């Protein structure tokens, strides 16, 4: 009787352990998939940030040229006004 009880107990414990192992394995697989998705999102985000940095550099360059042209135009206008009043 004791031997039969021990074998049933052992079998029951092994079933519980197998359930836990399967549960942990499925969780690990789920976490692996989630990590893969996060890595893909990170690489896409880094690419977008790099593109934004390039766009900002181009915009900064354009603004500098625009400010330079505007300042040159204002200075030229004042020189023109001075020449009109000096004559």
TILUM-732085 format. One record per residue: residue in one letter; x, y, z of N, C-alpha, C in turn. Coordinates in steps of 0.1 Angstrom, whole numbers, padded with zeros to 4 digits, always signed. Example, Ala and Ser with C-alpha at 12.3 -4.5 7.8 and 13.67 -1.06 7.14 Angstrom:
BEGIN
A+0132-0057+0078+0123-0045+0078+0132-0033+0078
S+0128-0022+0071+0137-0011+0071+0129+0000+0079
end
This chain:
BEGIN
X+0008-0012+0000+0000+0000+0000+0009+0013+0000
X+0019+0013+0008+0028+0024+0009+0035+0026-0004
X+0039+0016-0010+0046+0017-0023+0037+0023-0034
X+0024+0018-0034+0015+0023-0044+0012+0038-0041
X+0011+0042-0029+0009+0056-0025+0021+0064-0029
X+0033+0059-0027+0045+0067-0030+0045+0069-0045
X+0042+0059-0053+0043+0060-0068+0032+0070-0073
X+0020+0070-0067+0010+0079-0071+0014+0094-0067
X+0020+0095-0055+0024+0108-0051+0036+0113-0060
X+0045+0104-0063+0056+0108-0072+0051+0112-0086
X+0041+0104-0091+0036+0107-0104+0028+0120-0104
X+0021+0123-0093+0014+0136-0092+0024+0148-0091
X+0034+0146-0084+0044+0157-0083+0051+0159-0096
X+0054+0148-0103+0060+0150-0117+0051+0157-0126
X+0038+0154-0125+0028+0161-0134+0028+0176-0131
X+0028+0179-0118+0028+0193-0114+0041+0200-0119
X+0052+0193-0117+0065+0199-0122+0064+0201-0137
X+0059+0191-0144+0058+0192-0159+0049+0204-0163
X+0038+0206-0156+0029+0217-0159+0037+0230-0156
X+0044+0231-0145+0052+0243-0142+0062+0246-0153
X+0069+0235-0157+0080+0237-0167+0074+0242-0180
X+0063+0236-0184+0056+0240-0196+0051+0255-0196
X+0046+0258-0184+0041+0272-0182+0053+0282-0183
X+0064+0278-0176+0076+0287-0177+0082+0288-0191
X+0081+0277-0198+0086+0277-0212+0078+0286-0221
X+0065+0285-0219+0056+0293-0227+0058+0308-0224
X+0060+0311-0211+0063+0325-0207+0076+0330-0213
X+0086+0321-0213+0099+0325-0219+0098+0328-0234
X+0090+0319-0241+0088+0321-0255+0081+0334-0258
X+0071+0337-0249+0063+0349-0251+0072+0362-0248
X+0081+0361-0238+0090+0372-0236+0100+0373-0247
X+0104+0362-0253+0113+0363-0264+0107+0370-0276
X+0094+0367-0279+0087+0374-0290+0086+0389-0287
X+0083+0392-0274+0081+0406-0271+0094+0414-0272
X+0105+0407-0268+0118+0413-0269+0122+0416-0284
X+0118+0406-0292+0121+0408-0307+0113+0420-0312
X+0101+0421-0308+0093+0433-0313+0099+0446-0308
X+0103+0446-0295+0109+0458-0290+0122+0462-0297
X+0130+0452-0301+0142+0455-0308+0139+0460-0322
X+0129+0455-0328+0125+0460-0341+0120+0474-0340
X+0112+0477-0330+0107+0491-0328+0119+0500-0325
X+0128+0496-0317+0140+0504-0314+0148+0508-0327
X+0150+0498-0335+0157+0501-0348+0150+0510-0357
X+0136+0509-0357+0128+0518-0365+0129+0532-0359
X+0128+0533-0346+0129+0546-0339+0142+0553-0342
X+0153+0545-0341+0166+0551-0343+0168+0556-0357
X+0162+0549-0367+0163+0553-0381+0155+0566-0383
X+0143+0567-0376+0135+0579-0377+0142+0591-0371
X+0149+0588-0359+0156+0599-0352+0168+0604-0361
X+0175+0594-0368+0186+0598-0377+0180+0607-0388
X+0169+0603-0394+0163+0611-0405+0159+0625-0400
X+0154+0626-0388+0150+0639-0382+0162+0647-0380
X+0173+0641-0376+0186+0649-0374+0191+0655-0387
X+0190+0647-0397+0194+0652-0411+0185+0663-0415
X+0172+0661-0413+0163+0672-0417+0165+0685-0409
X+0168+0683-0396+0171+0695-0388+0184+0702-0393
X+0194+0695-0397+0206+0701-0402+0203+0709-0415
X+0195+0703-0423+0192+0709-0436+0184+0722-0433
X+0174+0721-0424+0166+0733-0420+0175+0744-0414
X+0184+0740-0406+0193+0750-0399+0201+0757-0410
X+0206+0750-0420+0214+0755-0431+0205+0765-0439
X+0193+0761-0442+0184+0769-0449+0181+0782-0442
X+0178+0781-0429+0175+0793-0421+0187+0802-0420
X+0199+0797-0419+0211+0806-0419+0212+0813-0433
X+0210+0806-0444+0211+0813-0457+0200+0824-0458
X+0188+0820-0453+0177+0830-0454+0180+0842-0445
X+0185+0840-0433+0188+0851-0424+0199+0860-0431
X+0209+0853-0437+0220+0861-0443+0215+0869-0455
X+0206+0863-0463+0200+0871-0474+0192+0882-0469
X+0184+0880-0459+0175+0890-0453+0184+0902-0447
X+0194+0898-0440+0203+0908-0434+0210+0916-0445
X+0215+0909-0455+0221+0916-0467+0211+0925-0474
X+0199+0921-0475+0189+0930-0481+0186+0942-0473
X+0185+0941-0460+0183+0952-0451+0195+0962-0451
X+0207+0957-0451+0219+0965-0451+0219+0972-0465
X+0216+0965-0476+0216+0972-0489+0206+0983-0490
X+0194+0981-0484+0184+0991-0483+0188+1003-0476
X+0195+1001-0464+0199+1013-0457+0211+1020-0464
X+0219+1013-0471+0230+1019-0479+0223+1027-0491
X+0213+1022-0497+0206+1029-0507+0199+1042-0502
X+0193+1041-0490+0187+1053-0484+0198+1063-0481
X+0209+1059-0476+0220+1069-0473+0225+1075-0486
X+0226+1068-0496+0230+1074-0509+0220+1084-0514
X+0207+1081-0512+0197+1091-0517+0198+1104-0509
X+0200+1103-0496+0201+1115-0488+0214+1123-0489
X+0225+1116-0493+0238+1123-0494+0238+1131-0506
X+0232+1127-0517+0232+1134-0530+0226+1147-0529
end
